[in-house]
Amino acid sequence: MANANVDQKVLRRKCDVAQETKEKRILIVEDNEFKYDRLIELLKKYGLTNYVHTETIQASFVECVISDEPNVDIIILDMQFPRDINKSILKYAGVEFIRDIKFEYRRKKWNLPTIIGYSSEDFYEIYERMDEGKIPKEFIGQGKSAEEVVGVLKNFLNL
């Protein structure tokens, strides 16, 4: 009987963790509709449906810092996207975005969300080339395809 109670508690905790994982809010910063659609298709496959989509630095920044408390748990970040609507694409917009939110999160005394890169360009090399210092510890990896990005996310969330 005692084992049954322990097993029920373990099962309940695993269900709670699974629910918490699926409730994590994901910000997807991607201006390519095909890449975005493929990513969403894969996220839904794993029950990850709590996401918001932005296509510009400005919209992404607002989404991250508009509230009085952090409201994004994970950012899936493209490297090249526009600053504003109807503007040209910036080659290193991902780095600029990280720099902007790092500053604002420090100012608000918040922890940065987990960041996953979605780009064929290596975020680490770009950071080094742009003399941005070390890439934030919250950056946990990147993928060149939606499948690779979701693989990084699955490993992080233990799915």
C-alpha positions as CSV (number, residue, x, y, z in Angstrom):
1,M,0.0,0.0,0.0
2,A,2.8,2.4,0.8
3,N,4.4,1.8,-2.6
4,A,1.1,2.6,-4.3
5,N,1.0,6.0,-2.5
6,V,4.6,6.7,-3.4
7,D,4.0,5.8,-7.0
8,Q,0.9,8.0,-7.1
9,K,2.9,11.0,-5.7
10,V,5.7,10.4,-8.2
11,L,3.2,10.2,-11.1
12,R,1.4,13.3,-9.9
13,R,4.7,15.2,-9.7
14,K,5.6,14.1,-13.2
15,C,2.3,15.3,-14.5
16,D,2.8,18.6,-12.7
17,V,6.2,19.0,-14.3
18,A,4.8,18.1,-17.7
19,Q,2.1,20.7,-17.3
20,E,4.5,23.4,-16.2
21,T,6.7,22.6,-19.2
22,K,3.8,23.0,-21.6
23,E,2.8,26.3,-20.0
24,K,6.2,27.9,-20.6
25,R,5.6,30.9,-22.8
26,I,7.7,30.9,-25.9
27,L,8.5,34.0,-28.0
28,I,9.3,33.1,-31.6
29,V,11.2,35.8,-33.4
30,E,11.1,34.8,-37.1
31,D,10.2,36.8,-40.2
32,N,10.2,33.9,-42.6
33,E,6.7,32.5,-42.8
34,F,7.8,29.0,-44.0
35,K,10.3,28.6,-41.2
36,Y,7.8,29.9,-38.7
37,D,5.0,27.5,-39.9
38,R,7.3,24.5,-39.8
39,L,8.4,25.4,-36.3
40,I,4.8,25.7,-35.1
41,E,3.9,22.4,-36.6
42,L,6.7,20.7,-34.6
43,L,6.0,22.6,-31.4
44,K,2.3,21.5,-31.5
45,K,3.5,17.9,-32.0
46,Y,4.9,18.1,-28.5
47,G,2.0,20.0,-27.0
48,L,3.9,23.3,-26.8
49,T,1.2,25.8,-27.8
50,N,1.8,28.7,-25.4
51,Y,3.7,30.9,-27.9
52,V,3.7,34.4,-29.4
53,H,5.2,35.4,-32.7
54,T,7.0,38.6,-33.6
55,E,8.9,39.6,-36.8
56,T,10.8,42.7,-35.8
57,I,13.3,43.9,-33.1
58,Q,10.8,46.5,-31.9
59,A,7.8,44.1,-31.6
60,S,10.0,41.4,-29.9
61,F,11.4,43.9,-27.4
62,V,8.0,45.2,-26.5
63,E,6.7,41.6,-26.1
64,C,9.6,40.9,-23.6
65,V,9.5,44.0,-21.5
66,I,6.0,45.5,-21.6
67,S,4.7,44.0,-18.4
68,D,5.7,44.6,-14.8
69,E,7.2,41.1,-14.5
70,P,8.9,38.7,-17.0
71,N,6.3,37.1,-19.3
72,V,8.6,35.1,-21.7
73,D,10.3,31.9,-20.6
74,I,12.0,30.9,-23.8
75,I,13.0,32.9,-26.9
76,I,13.5,31.1,-30.3
77,L,15.5,33.7,-32.1
78,D,16.3,34.2,-35.8
79,M,19.5,36.1,-36.6
80,Q,18.4,38.2,-39.5
81,F,15.1,40.1,-39.3
82,P,13.9,43.8,-39.6
83,R,14.1,46.4,-36.8
84,D,10.7,47.7,-37.7
85,I,7.8,46.9,-40.0
86,N,8.6,47.7,-43.6
87,K,12.3,48.1,-42.9
88,S,15.2,46.2,-44.4
89,I,16.5,43.1,-42.8
90,L,19.4,43.5,-40.4
91,K,22.1,41.0,-40.8
92,Y,22.8,40.7,-37.0
93,A,19.4,41.6,-35.6
94,G,19.5,38.7,-33.2
95,V,22.6,40.1,-31.5
96,E,21.1,43.5,-31.4
97,F,17.9,42.1,-29.8
98,I,19.8,40.2,-27.2
99,R,21.9,43.3,-26.3
100,D,18.6,45.4,-25.9
101,I,16.8,42.9,-23.7
102,K,19.9,42.2,-21.6
103,F,20.1,45.9,-20.8
104,E,16.4,46.2,-20.0
105,Y,16.3,42.9,-18.0
106,R,19.3,44.0,-15.9
107,R,17.6,47.4,-15.3
108,K,14.4,45.6,-14.1
109,K,16.5,43.1,-12.1
110,W,15.0,40.2,-14.1
111,N,16.6,37.0,-15.3
112,L,17.0,36.6,-19.0
113,P,14.8,34.0,-20.6
114,T,16.3,30.9,-22.1
115,I,17.4,31.7,-25.7
116,I,17.7,29.3,-28.7
117,G,19.1,30.4,-32.0
118,Y,17.3,29.6,-35.2
119,S,19.8,30.4,-37.9
120,S,22.3,28.9,-40.3
121,E,24.9,31.4,-39.0
122,D,26.8,30.5,-35.8
123,F,25.7,32.8,-33.0
124,Y,29.0,32.3,-31.1
125,E,31.0,33.4,-34.1
126,I,28.8,36.4,-34.7
127,Y,29.1,37.5,-31.1
128,E,32.9,37.2,-31.3
129,R,33.0,39.1,-34.6
130,M,30.8,41.9,-33.3
131,D,32.9,42.3,-30.1
132,E,29.8,41.8,-27.9
133,G,31.7,39.9,-25.3
134,K,30.5,36.5,-24.2
135,I,27.1,35.2,-25.5
136,P,24.7,35.1,-22.5
137,K,24.7,31.9,-20.4
138,E,20.9,31.7,-21.1
139,F,21.8,30.9,-24.8
140,I,21.5,27.1,-24.8
141,G,22.1,26.3,-28.4
142,Q,20.9,26.8,-31.9
143,G,19.5,24.9,-34.9
144,K,19.7,25.5,-38.6
145,S,16.3,23.9,-39.2
146,A,13.1,23.8,-37.3
147,E,13.8,20.2,-36.4
148,E,17.2,21.1,-34.9
149,V,15.7,24.0,-32.9
150,V,12.9,21.7,-31.5
151,G,15.6,19.2,-30.7
152,V,17.5,21.7,-28.6
153,L,14.2,22.7,-26.9
154,K,13.2,19.1,-26.3
155,N,16.6,18.4,-24.6
156,F,16.2,21.6,-22.5
157,L,12.6,20.7,-21.4
158,N,13.4,17.0,-21.0
159,L,10.6,16.1,-23.4
